[in-house]
Amino acid sequence: MSYTPQPGDIGLSSSTGPIGKFIRAAQALIGDYSFVTHAFVVLPGGELIEAMPKGATFAKLDKYPNAVYSKFPLTIDQRMRICEEAIRMHGTPYSFLDYLALGATHFDLYPEPIRRRVANSGRMICSQLAAEAYRRAGVDLFPDNRLPMDVTPGDLSRLFLEYKAHPEEVVDNTPGLC
């Protein structure tokens, strides 16, 4: 039985592109290996918003035909608020440096200056954008109170397992950078 993505869902995908390979390797280096390398938020009308190297952008949902979706038990109001917050982040610049900060967090090497820089840079990677949209909408994804800046695509993948979204079903054939 296939699932129809709903506005406010988080989608996960994997990539064979150079940035996808980099993300997979970076996650493995910090002990957070996941086949999942990209996240996005589903919007109404068959659209999505995703963090990309040129900034957060809108795209058609069919861009990721093999994506897996969150299936979180959200109300219609929560879904609409998540979408509104995600749309507000359109144009948010991307941050490759956040991958280094995520690695530093894993090794407890996250001094306050790095933490402030990531929190206040106004830049985000894909998983941070998705987690931040949820946070701004009042939906806490992680019971450990981690900040959206501390969320990797692998973290979202593991969270999906709790909701039986089966991220292991993501097929590694999405073309492009991310």
C-alpha positions in Angstrom: 0.0 0.0 0.0 1.6 3.3 -1.1 1.6 6.4 1.0 0.5 9.8 -0.4 2.7 12.5 1.0 0.9 15.1 3.0 1.8 18.8 3.4 4.1 19.1 6.4 5.6 15.7 5.9 9.4 15.4 5.8 10.7 13.5 2.8 14.0 11.7 2.8 16.1 10.7 -0.2 19.5 9.5 -1.2 21.8 10.6 -3.9 24.6 9.4 -6.1 25.8 13.0 -6.7 29.0 14.4 -5.3 27.4 16.2 -2.4 25.3 13.1 -1.5 28.5 11.0 -1.4 30.1 13.7 0.7 27.2 13.8 3.1 27.1 10.0 3.4 30.9 9.9 4.1 30.7 12.8 6.6 27.8 11.0 8.5 29.9 7.8 8.6 32.9 9.6 10.0 30.9 10.8 13.0 29.4 7.4 13.6 26.1 8.5 12.0 26.1 6.4 8.8 22.9 6.5 6.9 22.0 5.8 3.3 19.8 8.9 3.6 21.5 12.0 2.5 18.8 14.6 1.9 15.6 15.9 3.5 12.9 18.2 2.5 9.5 19.5 3.6 6.3 18.6 1.6 4.2 21.6 0.7 0.6 21.8 -0.7 0.1 21.4 -4.4 2.7 18.8 -5.1 5.6 21.1 -4.1 8.5 20.9 -1.7 11.1 23.1 -0.1 14.6 22.0 0.3 18.0 23.4 1.3 20.3 23.4 -1.7 23.8 24.8 -2.2 22.3 27.9 -3.9 19.8 28.4 -1.0 16.5 26.9 0.1 14.3 26.5 -3.0 11.0 25.2 -4.1 10.7 22.2 -6.4 8.1 19.7 -7.6 7.5 16.7 -5.3 8.1 14.3 -8.2 11.7 15.4 -8.2 12.3 12.6 -5.7 10.2 9.6 -6.9 11.8 7.2 -4.4 11.6 9.4 -1.4 10.2 8.1 1.9 7.9 10.2 4.0 7.6 10.8 7.7 4.0 9.8 8.4 4.1 11.6 11.7 0.7 11.9 13.4 0.1 15.6 12.9 -3.1 17.6 12.9 -4.1 19.6 9.9 -3.3 22.8 11.8 0.2 21.5 12.6 0.8 20.6 9.0 -0.2 24.0 7.8 2.0 25.8 10.3 4.9 23.6 9.3 4.4 24.5 5.7 4.0 28.2 6.5 7.3 28.2 8.5 9.1 26.2 5.8 8.0 28.7 3.1 9.3 31.5 5.2 12.7 29.9 5.0 12.8 30.1 1.2 16.1 31.6 0.1 17.9 30.6 3.3 21.6 30.1 2.3 23.2 26.6 2.5 26.0 25.9 4.9 28.7 23.3 4.3 30.4 24.4 7.5 27.4 23.0 9.5 28.6 19.5 8.6 31.9 20.3 10.4 29.9 21.6 13.4 27.8 18.5 13.4 30.9 16.4 13.5 32.3 18.5 16.3 29.1 17.9 18.3 29.4 14.2 17.9 33.0 14.3 19.4 32.0 16.7 22.1 34.1 19.4 20.5 31.5 22.0 20.2 32.8 25.1 21.8 30.4 28.0 22.3 31.8 30.1 19.5 31.1 27.3 16.9 27.6 26.8 18.5 26.8 30.5 18.2 28.1 30.7 14.7 25.9 27.8 13.5 22.8 29.0 15.5 23.1 32.6 14.2 24.5 32.2 10.7 21.1 32.2 9.1 22.4 29.2 7.0 21.1 25.7 7.0 21.6 22.2 5.6 18.6 20.2 4.5 17.9 18.3 7.8 18.3 21.5 9.8 15.7 23.3 7.6 13.2 20.5 8.1 13.7 20.4 11.8 13.6 24.1 12.2 10.3 24.3 10.3 8.9 21.9 12.8 10.4 23.7 15.7 9.0 27.1 14.6 5.6 25.4 14.1 5.7 24.2 17.7 6.3 20.5 16.9 9.3 19.0 18.8 10.8 16.2 16.7 13.3 15.0 19.3 12.7 14.2 22.9 16.3 14.9 23.8 15.7 18.6 23.2 18.4 18.8 20.5 18.4 22.0 18.5 17.5 21.9 14.8 21.2 22.8 14.1 22.2 19.4 15.6 20.0 17.3 13.2 21.5 15.2 10.4 19.6 13.4 7.6 20.6 10.2 9.5 18.9 11.5 12.7 15.7 12.0 10.7 16.0 8.5 9.2 16.2 6.9 12.6 13.3 9.0 13.8 11.2 7.7 10.8 11.7 4.2 12.0 9.7 5.0 15.1 6.8 5.9 12.8 7.3 2.9 10.5 8.3 5.1 7.5 11.0 2.6 6.4 13.9 4.8 5.4 15.8 1.7 4.3 13.5 1.6 1.3 15.1 4.8 -0.1 16.7 3.9 -3.5 20.0 5.4 -4.3 19.2 6.8 -7.7 18.3 10.4 -7.2 20.5 12.4 -9.7 22.0 15.8 -9.0 24.1 17.4 -6.3 22.1 16.6 -3.2 
